[in-house]
């Protein structure tokens, strides 16, 4: 039985010798252990691509738990208790160590006060998320104001300008 000899050079490995007398099971085992080797049937996942399924799932779990905590009033802060806060999105890093929670106070008022109150209570929120979401490590929590609503309003205003309306009418007539 002959195997593939791999040499590790820094972070990269090179295939030195590939022997043709490996059977199908041995090739499959090597391809499974080394997914980016030349013998692999599945392509190597591009790290610049979007979030993985695990990242999306963990982010959604954190979003649900955070929204649940805010709805039930588990975070005891006078600023948070007097505002309705929505959690439209959570982004998690690839190693699941950092979670950025995007929040928006209903009506968009007192954004800085709400953000400051959430930052003051971020240790408590991290502990509650660690208790409710089963992960190996509790992610560090960051809060940001969600600016997608403002961006959507800006685009709507641009689309309603007379110049854009004129261009849209002229395209429909053609």
Buried (B, 14 or more C-beta within 10 A) or exposed (E): EEEBEBEEEEEEEEEEEBEEEBEEEBBBEBBEEBEEBEBBEEEEEEEEEEBBEEBBEBBEBBBBBBBEBBEEEBBEBEBBEEBEBBBEBBBBEEEBEEBBBBBBBEEEEBBEBBBBBBEEBBEBBBEBBBEBBEBEEBBEBBBBBBEEEEEEEEEEEEEEEEEEEEEEEEEEEE
